[in-house]
């Protein structure tokens, strides 16, 4: 059901997992992983579950991360991440048994923002959906809850500028200990628990980013061209208890035409990565969206 694939994106080779369903596929879906994640984690879970519902699905490691090519390792480049999704659409459309007019994109967490940006300027993406959507620039500038002191991002930009001349290449994404993670609040702790404990820890997931990522992230805006997605449909799925849900609400408000915001009661941001009681209804909604409402 799953095979290893490699495809190009802006001159770099990306490593992916391709899932094929039994029988004739309903359509094809590119699944983008969260920031810091890899294809074996949340994106792989959704890709497998959607393949079980009749879709050809493709997930992959972003350039500079996981098993994909790119130096420096750990670079988070929003422009490249958007290009990676478009390259994945090109690859899916070239495969036997895949109708290039029936390809959608699903983005989880930061890939939710990237998926919306990719769909805005690539009409080959016939439908776009997000789970726990985050615009990574908004999170850096405003915080996960939208209430961050502007001094924080100014400090990050200053540190990134200083690092260019010092040789200090990267900064950690997660606290070093559970005590420090709990002190950062529930959102910080649940991210630490997912990525840094046996719950979902993977040796290739990013535990740090390069300082050269910071200015690229700060100047990005995933929602600036959302109006261009219409008349193609948009589905946003968010946990009712997710501190980041305001970004799904903002994306919904900026989108036009065929759009839907679906709440998963009781779910936090990271709960939708792997908790079956929340993933199952999300997958059911996604399957119906990509299979029927999107015309795929």
N, C-alpha and C positions, 0 to 999 in steps of 0.2 A: 504493500500500500504506500510505503514511503521510500523515496529514492533520493540520493545525494546528487545535487546539480551544481553547476558553476555557470555564471553568466556575467557579461561585462557591464560596467557602469562607469562612464566617463574615464575609460582607460584602466580601470581597476577590476579585478576579478572578485565577484561576490560569491560566497558559499551559501547554498540554500538547501532546503528540504522541500521536495515536491511530493504532494499527497494526491493520489488518484482514487476516486470512488469505485465501487463495484457498479457495473452497468454504465449506461449513457449519462454523462454529466449534465447537470442543470445549467452550469456556467462555470466560471473560474474566478477565484478571489486571491488577490495578493494580501498577505497579512503582515503588517509591520510591527516590530517589537517595541516595547517601552524603552525609554532612555536608560542606558546602562544594561539593558537586557541582551539576551541572545536568542537565537531561533529555537533552542531547546526548552525555553521556559514558557511564559504565557502565550506568546505567538504560536508556538508549536502546539500547545493544547487547543487553542481555537482552530488552528488549521486542521488538526486531526478530527476534531468534533464536527467541523463543517464538511470535511471530506466524507465522514460517515453519513451525512445528510445529502450527499449527491453532488458535491462540488469538487472540481480540481482546485487545490489550494497550494500556494507557494509562500513559504516564509524563508527569511534569509538574515544573515548577519550584516549589519550596516558596514559600509566602507570604514576602514581604520579600526574595526572592532571584531571580536569573535574570531572566526576562521577566515574572514574576508581580508583582501589585500588593503594596503594603505599605510603610509607612515606620515606622521608619528602615530604610534599606537595610542588609542584612547581619545583621538580627536573626535569631537562632536561638532559637525559642520552642518547646520540646517539646510544650506543650499545643496550639499551633497546628499543629504538624507532624502530630500525631495526628488533629486535626480535618481537615487537608488530605486525609489518606488516606480518611477516612470520606466526605468530599465527593466524592472521586474514585470511590468505590464508588457513591454516589448517581448521579453523572453516567453511569457505565458502565451502570448498571441502567436508565437512561432511554432508551438507544439502541435503535434497531431492530436486530433480529438478536441481541440479547444477552439471555440468560435471567437475570433478577435473582437466581435461586436457584443460579446457577453462577458466582459471582464469588469469586476468591481474591485474596490480596495477597502480593506478594513485596517484601521490604525488603532493601536492600544497605547494609552498614555501619551508620551511625546509623539509617537507615530500617528496619533489621532490628529494632532495639529499638522504634521507633515502630510498626512493623507488628504486633508482638506485643501492644503496649499497645492498639492500635486493635481488634485481633481480640478481646481480652479483654472489651470492652464493646460490641461491635457484632456481633450474631449473623448479620448479613447476609454477613459474611465467612465463606465456607464452608470455607476452608482457608488456612493462612498458612505461608509459607516465608521463610527468611532465607539470605543469602550474606554471609559475613564479618560476622556480627551484632555490633553494638556497642550497649550502653546508654551513651549519651553522658554520662550523669551518672556512671556508674561510671568511665568513662575520665577525666573531669575530676577525680574524687575520688581514684581509685586508680591512675591511669596506664594506658597501653595494656597493660602487662604485669601489672597488679594489684599492683605493689610500690612505688608512689610514696609518698614521704614525705607524711604528712598536712599538713605545713606548706605544701606547694605550693598546695593548694586554698584553704587559709586566706589565703594571700597573694593569690590571684586574687580572692577575695571582698572582701578589704580594698581592693585596687586598683579593683575595680568600684564599691565604695561611694564611694571617693574621687573616681572619675571622674564620679559624678553631680553633683558640685559644681564640677568644673573645666572641663567642656565637652570633655574628651578623649573622643571617641566610640567608638573602636574599637581593637582590638589585632590584630596579624598572626597568621595561622594557620601560616605557613611561614617557615623561615629565609630570609634574603636571598640567600645564595649556596650553591653546591653544597658548598663546604668546610664551612660552618656546618651544612648538612644532614647531611653525613657524620659530623660530630662529635656529632650528636644520636643516632646509632645507626641500625641498619638500618631500623627502622620509620619514623623521621622521614625518612630519606633516600628511601625508596620512595614515601612520600606526596608529598614535594617533587618527585621525578622525574615522578610521574603528573600532578600539577596544574600544575607550573611549567616543564615542558619540552615540546618538540613531541610527545612521546609521547601526551599527552591534553589538553594545555593548551587552555582555552576562555576567550574574553574575558569571559564572563558568570559563570564559576565564582567562588565567593567566595575571596578571598585574605586576608580579615580578617572578624572578627565585631564586633558592637557590645558594649561593656562591659555593656550592659543585658541581654545574653544570659546572663551568668555566673550570676546568682542563679537565673534560671529553670532553667538546666541543672542546677545543683548540687542543687536541691530535687526533681528528677524521679526516678522509679524505673520503668524500663520493664518490670521483671519482677515488680512487686508483685502484679499481678492475674492472673498467668499461669494459675493454676488455673481461671479462668473460661473459658478457651478450650475445654477438653474439653466434649463428646466430639469436637469438630472436630479434624482432624489438624494436626500441626505437623511441619515439616521444617526442620532446621538444617544448613546446609552450611558447613564451615570448612576452611581450609587447614591441613594438618598442621604446616606451618612458620610459621603465623601467630601472632604474639605476642599477639594479641587472642583466640585461640581459647578461652581460659578462660571468656569470657563466653558463648559458645555452649554450653559444657559446663554452666555455671550455669543457663542458660535451660532446657536439657534436663532438668536435675535438678529444676527447679521446675515444669515442665509435667507434666500428668497424661494418662493415656489413650494415645491414638494419637499417638505421637511417634517421631521418628527423627533421629539425629545422624549425618551422613555426612561422612567425611573425604576430602579431595582430597590425595593424597600429593604432597609436594614443594612445594605452593603456599603462598605467604605471604598475608597479608591483602590486599594490593593486587594480587597476581598474579591473583586471582579477579575483578578488575575488567575485565581486557582481554586477558590472555594466553590465546591460543586453546587451548593444550594443557590448560589448567585450566578455561576457560570452557565448552568443549565437553562434558566429562563432567558439569559442574554443570547445564547446560541440559538434557541428556538426563535427568538425575535429576528436575529440576523438571518437565519435560514429562510424565514418567510419573506423578509425584506429583499434579499438578493434573488430569491427564487420566483417571487410573484410580483411584488409591488414595483420592483425595478425593471421588470420586463426582461430579466435575464433568462 
